[in-house]
Amino acid sequence: MKRTFGENLRKLRKDRGLTQAKLAQVVNIPMSTIRNWEQGRFIPEVNTLCNLATYFDCSIDFLLGRSDCTTVSNQLISEEIGLSDNAIEALKRLERALPEASHNILDAFIQTKYFAEYLECIHDYAYPPTEKDLEGYDVEFSDTWLDYISGIGTIQDVENKARVLKGMRAYQGAIRQQMLSVEAKMLDETLNIFNQNRDIQE
């Protein structure tokens, strides 16, 4: 959800641990102007926007609320592969925190044919199952079962509710087993890809 300029400025300022007075001092602007910006009374001129974007290491589009991504590069990545700004920043932090050699392992991990299958398992585990998903898990369906699972409604029939929950637990248990199986294959293939790439480099 895109925010206004004032909301973004406040967030960036607080993320840096700055008071309005301190930010005013840093960018050489009266504190009353910073307050007016954050309260949405007006926005700065282009030169000031550029200075703020440089100081906070973000794009002008982000400052103005035209993008959910803090930087232009994050915006391009987000548009290409659908990751949020927070996810992209988490990957960047991971890249900086990992030893250099681990970058190749992470690269190989993502390249495995099981990576997408693993993500599908996580999706299936995280989202409420459909009636078709729960077939074969001893579930007796009522008209309200999907509403119940989705957290919208309640199932009055306690016995039916217990069956639905039992079916869901069995379904999620099966997904966990599938995840473990895929995980093992993915780790094996990651090691193979990593070793192949290392052999090529040597």
C-alpha positions in Angstrom: 0.0 0.0 0.0 1.5 3.3 -1.1 1.9 6.0 1.5 1.9 9.8 1.1 5.1 11.9 1.0 4.6 12.9 4.6 4.1 9.4 5.8 7.2 8.2 3.9 9.4 11.0 5.2 8.3 10.3 8.8 9.0 6.5 8.3 12.5 7.2 6.9 13.3 9.7 9.6 12.2 7.4 12.4 14.0 4.4 10.8 17.2 6.5 11.0 16.4 7.4 14.7 16.1 11.1 13.9 13.9 13.7 15.5 12.3 16.4 13.3 14.8 18.9 14.8 17.8 16.7 13.9 16.6 16.1 10.4 16.0 19.8 10.0 19.6 20.4 11.1 21.0 17.7 8.7 19.2 19.0 5.6 19.5 22.7 6.7 15.7 23.4 6.7 13.5 24.8 9.4 11.9 22.3 11.7 8.5 23.8 11.1 9.0 22.9 7.4 9.7 19.3 8.2 6.6 19.2 10.4 4.5 20.7 7.6 5.8 18.1 5.2 5.0 15.2 7.5 1.6 16.6 8.2 0.9 16.7 4.5 0.5 20.4 4.2 2.9 20.7 1.3 5.8 18.9 -0.4 9.3 20.2 -1.1 10.7 21.6 -4.3 12.5 19.3 -6.7 16.0 20.2 -5.5 15.1 19.5 -1.9 13.4 16.2 -2.9 16.6 15.2 -4.6 18.7 16.0 -1.5 16.3 14.1 0.7 16.4 11.0 -1.6 20.2 11.2 -1.6 20.4 11.5 2.2 17.9 8.6 2.8 19.3 6.5 -0.1 15.9 6.1 -1.7 14.1 7.0 -4.9 12.1 10.2 -5.4 9.2 7.9 -6.5 9.3 6.2 -3.1 9.4 9.6 -1.3 6.4 10.8 -3.2 4.4 7.6 -2.6 4.5 6.5 -6.3 6.3 3.3 -5.5 6.3 0.8 -2.6 10.0 0.1 -3.2 12.6 2.3 -1.6 15.0 2.3 -4.5 14.8 2.2 -8.3 16.7 -1.1 -8.4 14.3 -2.7 -5.9 11.4 -1.4 -8.0 12.8 -3.1 -11.1 13.4 -6.4 -9.2 9.9 -6.2 -7.7 8.3 -5.7 -11.1 10.3 -8.6 -12.6 9.9 -11.3 -10.0 7.1 -10.0 -7.6 9.1 -9.7 -4.4 8.2 -7.0 -1.9 10.7 -4.2 -1.0 11.1 -5.9 2.5 11.9 -9.2 0.9 14.4 -7.7 -1.5 16.1 -5.8 1.4 16.2 -9.0 3.4 18.0 -10.8 0.5 20.5 -7.9 0.3 21.2 -8.1 4.1 21.6 -11.9 3.7 24.1 -11.3 0.8 26.1 -8.8 2.9 26.0 -11.1 6.0 27.0 -14.4 4.3 30.6 -15.2 3.6 31.6 -14.8 -0.1 31.6 -18.6 -0.6 28.0 -18.9 0.6 26.7 -16.7 -2.2 27.4 -19.5 -4.7 25.5 -22.0 -2.5 22.5 -19.7 -2.3 22.7 -19.3 -6.1 22.8 -23.0 -6.6 19.9 -23.5 -4.1 17.6 -21.2 -6.1 18.6 -22.9 -9.4 17.5 -26.4 -8.3 14.4 -27.8 -10.0 13.0 -28.5 -6.5 13.0 -24.9 -5.4 9.7 -24.1 -7.0 8.2 -27.3 -5.7 9.3 -26.4 -2.2 7.7 -23.0 -2.5 4.5 -24.7 -3.6 4.6 -26.8 -0.5 4.9 -23.7 1.7 2.0 -22.2 -0.2 -0.2 -25.3 0.3 0.6 -25.3 4.0 0.0 -21.6 4.5 -3.3 -21.2 2.7 -6.6 -22.8 3.6 -7.1 -26.1 1.7 -9.9 -26.4 -0.8 -12.5 -29.1 -0.6 -10.6 -31.0 -3.3 -7.4 -30.7 -1.3 -9.0 -32.4 1.7 -10.4 -35.4 -0.2 -9.3 -38.6 1.4 -8.7 -37.0 4.8 -12.0 -38.2 6.5 -13.7 -34.8 6.3 -17.4 -34.5 6.2 -18.2 -31.2 4.4 -21.0 -28.9 5.3 -22.1 -25.7 3.5 -20.1 -23.6 6.0 -16.9 -25.6 6.3 -14.9 -23.4 3.9 -16.1 -20.2 5.7 -14.9 -21.8 8.9 -11.5 -22.7 7.6 -11.2 -19.2 6.1 -12.0 -17.7 9.5 -15.2 -16.1 8.2 -17.8 -18.2 9.9 -18.3 -20.9 12.5 -19.4 -24.5 12.3 -22.2 -25.2 14.7 -22.0 -29.0 14.4 -19.2 -29.8 16.8 -18.8 -33.3 15.3 -18.4 -31.9 11.8 -16.0 -29.2 13.1 -13.9 -31.9 14.7 -13.8 -33.8 11.4 -12.8 -30.7 9.5 -10.0 -30.0 11.9 -8.9 -33.6 11.9 -8.8 -33.5 8.1 -6.9 -30.2 8.1 -4.3 -31.6 10.5 -3.9 -34.8 8.4 -3.6 -32.6 5.3 -1.0 -30.3 6.9 0.9 -33.3 8.2 1.1 -34.7 4.6 2.3 -31.4 3.3 5.0 -31.3 6.0 6.2 -34.8 5.0 6.2 -33.7 1.3 8.3 -30.6 2.3 10.9 -32.8 4.1 11.1 -35.1 1.0 11.5 -32.1 -1.4 14.0 -30.4 1.0 16.3 -33.5 1.0 16.2 -33.6 -2.8 16.8 -29.9 -3.1 19.8 -30.0 -0.8 21.3 -32.9 -2.7 20.9 -31.0 -6.0 22.2 -27.8 -4.5 25.4 -29.5 -3.6 25.7 -31.0 -7.1 25.2 -27.6 -8.8 27.6 -26.0 -6.4 30.3 -28.6 -7.1 29.7 -28.4 -10.8 30.1 -24.6 -10.8 33.2 -24.9 -8.6 34.7 -27.4 -11.0 34.1 -25.0 -14.0 35.7 -22.1 -12.1 38.8 -24.2 -11.2 
